[in-house]
Amino acid sequence: MNWKIVDKEIDNQILLYAGYNPDVPLRAWSVIIPNNKKYKTSILVSSDEDGLDTPENLAKEKGAVVAINGGYFTRGQSPVHHVGLLKSNDILIESASRSVIRENIRFNINRGALGIFDNGEVDIGWSSTRNDSIFIWDAPINNRPGNPATLDYEKAEYWDVKEAIHAGPVLISNGEINVTTEEEVFYNTPVDGVQPRSAIGYKKNGDIVIMVVDGRQVDSRGAYLKELAMLMLQFNCYEALNLDGGGSSALIVAGKLINSPIGLNSQREVMSAIGIVSKN
């Protein structure tokens, strides 16, 4: 992917990059937010009665200079429910999904999550909840197709985060590509195919990397998870997490929609987003 800077300075040295690979073809955008005292990462949650709003409206409501759609959510019911852990402003909105059924087999899961500490630092790891407490593992449990594994809380640590969101799978861990699709039991689902993509990660110096990849279009087919991980690694991500994708993938910068979700200029309403907001 060849990247070029679209805006040298959106606000306080926030950088927006546009990338295109005509051979795939693939179109993507990435925003780099410096680790400084002005901004923090925050989980944005819809306050509408049906639990849904566009990323653009969520960004506007919370004063976010950058926002990207967040975690998975159920459809076809009102209000909607988040699929997995959702904690915003120190309020636990949804506990983790403890298990999923795949091919009539129940699998315990500790899926990839983004956590935000009270001091603004972020973390990505494999998480679950117990009795409304959040726990983090340094590795996923070793689920494989047809072969479920046990979730061992003795190997976990209490995750004292103010905000958190489940999505997944993890893309990069400790600076290396580590797409844990099978362990998080995303195999044989649309998540595992070629899709429009959203992702978040951070560098070792604490800079935040946010990315969206367009898909289902003539000039941008979408990306496999491994391809998304490779794109995030181009920006030196130390940890990275796949977010909800498909028609939900939308990147908002300075109040404007940057990409074209599934070829449209409109946004799908979502339950959650991740925003970059002022610390003041």
N, C-alpha and C positions, 0 to 999 in steps of 0.2 A: 504494500500500500504506500503510495506517495502522498505525503501530508504537506499542507501549506497553511500558514497562519492567515486566518480570515480577518480577525481583529487583533491588533497588537496589544491593545489594552482595553478590555471591556469596562473594567472597573478595578482599580488598584492591582493591575498586572495580572488579572485573570485572562487567560489566553484561550481563544477558540480556533481549533484546527479543522480543516476540511480535507478529507482523503478520498481518493478514487483509484480503483484498479480496473481498467477497461477489459482486462483479460478474463475476469470472472463472470460478469462485471459486478463491482461492489462499491457502494458509496457509504461513507461514514463521516461522523463529526465527533470531535473530542474536545472537552473543556478541561483545562488544568487550573486548579485553584491553589494558590500558594499557601503554605502553612504559615499563617501570620496571625496577628492579634485582632484583625478586623472581622474575619469571617469564621463561621462554624457550620458544621453539617447538622441538619435536623430532619427528623421524620415528619412529613406533612400528611395529615389525615383529613378526609372530607368530613365536614360537619353538616352536610345536607341530610335531609330526612331519609333519603334512600341510600345514604352512605357513599355516594358517587359524586365526582366532580372532575373536570378536566385538569391536567397538570398545569395549564396556564392559569386557571382560576385559583388553584391551590397555591401557586407561586405568588400570585397577586395578593391573595388573602394573608399570606404569611410574610410577605415582603422579601421573597427569595429572589436573588439576582440570577440564579441558575436553578433549574429543577429538572428532574427526570422521573418518569413513572417508577413505581416501587415494586411491591410484592404481588403475588398472585391473589386472586379473589374469586369467590363463587359468583356465578351469574344465574339469573332466572328466579331470584328471590329478593324481597325487599324488607328490611335493609339487607345489603350484601354482607358477606362475612369474609374476613381475611383468611387465606390459607396459610396457617402457621403464625408464628410469633409476630406480634405487633405491639410496640410500646412507644408512646410519644409523650413528651413533656412529663416524664416520670409516672405515667399512667399506663398500666397493662391493659390493653384493649382486647387482645386475643392471645391465648396461650399457644404454645407450640403444638403442632399435630404430632402426636406420639407415634403413630403408625399409619401405614397405607396398605391397601390390598392390591396386589399385582398378580394377575393370572391365578386368582383364587388362593393366593398365599399372603398371609399377613407379615409385613416387614416392620420392625421397629426402625425409626429414623432419627438422626440428628443432622438436619439439613443446614446448608450454608446460610449464614446470617451476617448482617452488618450491625455492629453495636457502637454506641456513642457514649463516652464517659462524661461525667459532670464537667470535667475540665476541657471538653471539646475534642479530645483525642478519639480516634476511631479504631475499630478492630474488626477483623473478619475471621470467622471460624465456623465450626460446626456446633450447633446449639440445640438445646431442648429445654423444657421447663418441667418443674415438679413442685406441686403445692404453691404455684404462682411465683416461684423463684426461678431465675434463669441460670442455666449452666452452660459452660463452654468446653469443648474438647479440642485438642490440638490435631485430631485426625477424625475422619468419619468412621462409623462402625463398618465392618467389612461385609456389607451386603453384596450378594452376587445374584444374578438371575436364577430363580428357583432355589436359592440357598440363603435364607434370612439369618441374620446375626443378632446377638444379644446387645442391648444398650446398657453399658456398665457405668453407673454414676460414680463409682469409686475412681474412675479415670478422668472425671470431669472436675472443673473448678467453678465455684460460684462466680457468675459474671455480673458484676456490680455496675451495670450500665443504666444510664438515664433514659436512653432511647434505643430501640432495636427493631429490626425487621428481617423476617425470613424471606428468602427467595431461593436462589440456587439453580444449578450447582455452583460450588466454588470453581473458579477458573485457574487461579494462580495462588500458590502457597509458598512462602519463604523464597520468593523470587523466581520460582520455577513453575512451568505449566503443570497443573495437576487438576484435570477436569474430572470431578468425582461423580459422574453421571450414574454409574451402577450403584455405588455406595449410598447415594442419596435417593435411589430408586426413581430416577427420572427416565430410565430406559423404556423403550416402546411407548413413548408419549410424544406429543408434538414438540415438547421442549428439546428433544434429542435430535430433531431434524434441522433442515435449512429454514431459518426464520429471520424476520426482522428482529433486531436485538437491542437490548439496553444492558449496560453494565456499569459498575462502580468499583473503584479500587483506590489504592494509595501507594505512594512511593515510600522508600525507607526514610526519607526526610520529612514525611508527613503531608506532602502535597497530595491533594485529592485529584483523581482522574475519573471523569464521567464520559461515557461514550454511548452513542446510538448508531445503529447500522440499519439502513433502509433495506426493505426486501419486498418480494412479490411484485417486482416492477421490471420492466424491460431493461433498464439501465442499472439495476441493482437487485440481484437474486436473493439476497439475505445470506446469513452465515451459519456454518456449523459452529458448535460450541468450541471446538479446537481452534477454528479460525478466529473466533472472537477472543480467545485467550492469547493468541499470537498477536493480535492487534493491540491488546492491552499491554502486552510485554514490550511492544515498540515504545511505549511511554514509560518504561522502567517500573511497572507496577510490582510491588513487593507482595501484595495480596490483592485479589480481585474476585468479584462475585457477579454472576449472571443474575439479571433481574427479569421481571415479567417482560415478555416480548410480543411478537405478532402485532396485531393492530393496536396494542397498548403502547408500543414504543414511541415515546415523544420526548424531545429535548427542548426545553424552554431556556432562552438566554435573553436577559434584559427585557422580559415581558413578551418575547416573540417566539413563535414556533420555528425551529431551525430546520428540522427534517420534514419529510413527507410521509407520514404514517401510511403504509400500504398504498402509496401513490396518491393520497388525499391531502388536502390542505386543512382538514379538520382533525380534531382529536377525539379519541375514545375517552369516555368518562372512566375514571379509575378510583379505587378506594384509597390508595396511598401513593406518595411520591417522596423523593429525597431531595431536599433543597439546601442551597447554600445561602445562609442568612447572615445579617450583621450581628456581631456580638453585642453591640450597644442597644 
